[in-house]
Amino acid sequence: MTTAAIIGVKARAVVTPMKRPLRNAFGIIDSGPLVLIDVTTDQGVTGHSYLFAYTRLALKPLVLLVEEIGRELTGKALVPFELMKLMDAKFRLLGWQGLVGMAVSGLDMAFWDALGQIAGKPVVELLGGSVRPIPAYDSYGVLDAKADERTLRAARNEHGFRAIKTKGGHGDLATDEAMIEGLRALLGPDMALMLDFNQSLDPTEATRRISRLAIYDLTWIEEPVPQENLSGHARVRERSEIPIQAGENWWFPRGFAEAIAAGASDFIMPDLMKVGGITGWLNVAGQADAASIPMSSHILPEASAHVLAVTPTAHWLEVLDFAGAILAEPLDVIDGKVTARGPGLGLAWNESAVAKYQIT
């Protein structure tokens, strides 16, 4: 069989609308700054992926990085593990963290999408797994039980969600507790409820707040302290009655190896665009399996449904939809679960919508 080769890479910036703003401890995200990646191959297939840039300021440099890296990969065989080694060597001295790591991860996802399309299979099957529904949670910013009652009831009754995540750290302990108390009363005892502090606390304050919130039966506390403070995470975890979740801001498999060795969290949740795409995810899934750590996903639900299906310790898939406005087939949640689509990652752009939201 002839190995496919890369013949071109294109990146475009779009800013998509969000159904509701997402408020966290540091501000409000009211739109989706995305970079769309297209990797064309000599097999007549184009692989797709996208990155969430967090801020419009990162869109231009991300587009340039993706395309410049892509130029250097033109003509290379479409073999993701070999391409990752090549990029690792290229950026070892510069370092993986930041926009370079995101660009590399986004390209890796597009490589796998192209391979899946060429094979006529969903990526999960290329990885040796099978398509299956993955339990998902509906992810929000700061919530209010009264103001958001209709939204939360719709999440449960219309989409079947059995888990909800909210944000904390936007006020004092009393503010967090009032929110969680109201949500638990609204959702009842059978709904999983997660709280994300988005790195906003120090270990002492995180421990104090978690102690007060333990009575509300939370599934996890996410990123209570800055992501790089592994010893701080470990100290909080040691004193916490609630499991600690982290990992969306740990970079590539080496970052997870260090975090696991430090005992930084009970659960981990890699972000595909920071862990090294699908190739990096597979490495971390092995680490999680060896350490018996439940592993969830962070954003990018379309691709995450593929990799979680082959993750031995798969836990929860996060549903936070930034790309629905520009996808030909937006994400579908059925009975609170997401099922991988194919071929490839099942991504196709709605080009009229892309034209509408594209920025130059």
N, C-alpha and C positions, 0 to 999 in steps of 0.2 A: 504494500500500500504506500502511495506517495504521501509524504508528510506535507501538510499545508504550510504555506509561508506567508508572512506579513508583507503586504505591498503598500500599505498606507495607514496613517492614523489621523483622525480629525477630532477636534474638541470644540464644543459650543457652550456658551453661557446662557442660561435662562434664569428668570426669576419668576417662580410660580406663586399663585395665590394660595393661601391657606384657609380652610373652612373656619378655623378659629385661631386667634393668636395664642402663642404658647408663652406663658409667663413663668420665669424661674427666679432664682435668688439674685440674678445679675441683670435682669431686664426682660424685654419682651421680644420674641421672635414672631414677626407678623407676615413673613413670606419665606419662600424656599429658594435660596440662591444655589443653583445646581450647575454642575458641569457635565454635559452629555458627551460620552466617549464612543467613537465608532472606529473599529479596527477592521479594515478591509483585507481580504486574503485572496490568494491566487486560485481559490476554489469557488469564487463567485459569491462568497458569503461574507457578511459584515457582522462582526461581534459588537454587542452593545453593553454599556454599563453607565452608571452615573455616580457622581459624588455630591454630597451635601457640603457646601463650602462654609456654612455657618454665617458668613457675612459677605456682602457684595464686594468688599475690599479684596477678598481672596480670589474672586472669579478670574480676573485677568491673569495673574501669575499662575494660577492652576491650569488655565487653558494653554498658556505658553509652555509650561513644564511638560504637560501631557504630550503636546505636539513635538516638542524638541526631543524628548525621550523617544517618542515614536519614530522620529526620523532616523535615530541611531539604530532602531530595531528593524527597520525596513530591510527585507530580504532574509531575515532570520526565520528559522523553522518555528512553527507554532507549537512549541513544547513548553508549557508553563513552568515546570520545575527547572528546566535549564535556563529559561529567560529570567526567572527569579534569582538564580545564582549569578547570572550576568549582571543584573541590576544591583545585587548586593555588593558585588565587587566594585562596581562603578561608584557607589555612593557610600562605601564603608568609611572613608575619611571624612566626608561631609556629614554623615549621620542620616538616620532614617526619619527622625521625628519631623513633624510639620508637613508642609505642602509637598515635599519630595516623596514622603511616605504615602501620602494620599494619592498622588499621581501614579506611583508604582502599583498601589493596591487597585486603583481603578482600572489600570491597563490589564492587570492579572485577571480581574473579573471579566473583562471583555474578551480576553484570550479564551477562557473557559466557555463563554457564551458561543463564540465562533466554533469551537470544537464540538459543542453539543449540536449546533445547527448542521455542521458538516455530517455528523453521525446520524442526524435525524432523531436525537434522543434528548430528554431533559438532562441537565448537568448532573442531577442526583444519580441517574443511572450510569453515567460515565464514571462516577465515583464509587460504584459498586453497590449502591442502595436502590431503593424503590420509592416511588412517589407515595407520600402518605400525609394525612392532615397533621399539622403541628399546632398544639395549643398556643393561643395567642392572648396577649393582654392589650387593652386599649390604653394608649399612653397620652397623658394630658400635661398641661402646665398646672399652675395653681388652680385648685377647684374650690367651689363653694357648694355645699350640699343643697342649699335652697335655690340659689340662682341657676345651678347646673343640674337640677333634678331631672328635668325633661331629657337633657342630653344623655345622662347616665342611664336612665331607664331605657332609652332607645338603644344604647350600646348593648344592654343585656337582652332586651326583648326582640330587637330587630336583627341584631348580628350575633347574638348568642354568647357575647363575651362573659366570661366568668372570672375575670381579673381586670383590675383598674390600677393605673399608676398615676400618682399626683406629685407635685413638686412642693418642697418645703424650704426653709431657710430664708424666706422673704420677709420674715418678721421675727419676733421673739418666740420663746417657747410657748407662751400662751396662745399665740397666733397659730402655731403648728398644731397644738393640741385641740384647739377649737375646730380647726379644719378636719383633722382626723376623726375626732369624736362624731362630728356631723356626718362624715362620709360613712363611717362604720354603721351608724344608726340607719342611714338610708340604704346601704347596700346589703345589710344583714350579715349574719355570721358565715354564710356559705360562699361569699365572694372573696377572692384573694385581693388584698389591698397592699400596694407597694408605695414607698415614699422615697423620693430622690432629693437629696440635699445639694446636688451639683457642686460638690467640693467647697461648700460655703462656710464650714465650721472648723474650729480647731479641735483636737482630740478631747480636751476637757469638756467643752461645750457640747460636742457630739454625744459624749457619754451621758451627760446630764439630760439631754433631750430624749435620747433613746430610752433611758430608764423610766421617764415619765410616760412615754408612748407605748411601752411594752404591753400594757393592759388591753390594747386595741387589736391584738392578734394580727400584726403586720407580717406579710410574707418575707419582706426584706427591707433594709435601709440601704439606699444606694449612695455611693460616693460621699460619705459624711465629711471627709477631709480632702485636701488637695491630693490629686491622683498620684503625684510623685512621692508623697509622704507614706512610703510603705510601712515604716515602723509605726507611724501614727495610725494607719488603718489597723495594723495588728493589735495595737493597744486598745483601740475602740472595740475591735472584735472580741478581745479577751474578756471585756467587761459587759458585753452586750447580750441581752436576752433575745434579741432579734437577729436573725442571720444578716451578715453584711455582704452586699453585692458591689462589685466594682469591675473595671476592666475596659470600659468603652474608650478610655484615654490612655491605655497601655499600648505600647507600640511593638508590633511584630512579635514573633514567638519568644525572642530573648527577653522581652519585657515581661511576658507572662511567666517565664521560668523564674525570673527574679521575684516576682510577686508571690508566686506559689511557695517558693522557698522561704519567703519572709512570713508566710502565714497571714497574708494581708486581708483575705476575705474568705467567707464560707462558699460563696458562689462567684462565678465569673461571667462576664458578658462582653466578649470581643466585638468590636466594630469592624465589619469587613473592609472598610476603607482605611483602617489604621493597623490592622493585624497582618496585612500583606495579601489581601484579597482571599480567594478560595484556597490558594496554595498555602498561605500563612495560616488560615483557619484550620486546615487539616492537621498541621503540626500542633496547634494549641489544643485541638480536640483530643489528640493522643495524650498530651500532658494532663488534661482534665480527667481523662479516663484512668490514667495511672494513679492520680491523686484522689479519685472518687469525688470530684467536684462537679456539681450540677452547672451546666453551661447554657446560657441564654444568648440572645442576639441583641444588637443595638441598631436601630433604624434599618434602612435598606431591606424591607421585608420580602421583596420579590426574590432576591438572591439568597436571603437568609433561610427561606423555606427549603432550599436545596441542601444547604450545608448542615442545617440542624437535623435533617432526615438521615444523615450519616454520622451524626455525633453520638457516641455511646451514652453520654450523660446529658443528652438534650433535655432542657427544662422549659423555658418560655421563649416565644417569639414576640418581639415588640412591634406593635402596629402604630406607626407614626408616619402618616402619608404626606410626603413632600412631592412625590412625582406623579400622582394620579392625574393631574391636569394636563400632562404632556405624554401620557402613555396611551397607546392604541387600545389596550385592555387594562384598565385600572385594577388594582388589587381587589380581590374578592374575599370577604370573610364569611364563612359559613359555619354556623353552630360554634362560633368562638374559635375557629381554627383556620389556618391558612395552608393551602396545598400548593406545592411547587408546580409551575407550568413549564412547558417546553414548546418547541425544541430549544436547546440551550437553556438560558435563564428565563425564557418566555417574555423577554423585553422587546417591544417594538414602539417606535416613536409615532405619536400623532403629529405629523409634520405641519399641519395647519396650526395646531396649538403651539408647537415649537416656534414657528414663525411669529406668532402673536406675542410670546413671552421672551423671545430671544433678545439679548442686549449685545452691543458690540463695543 
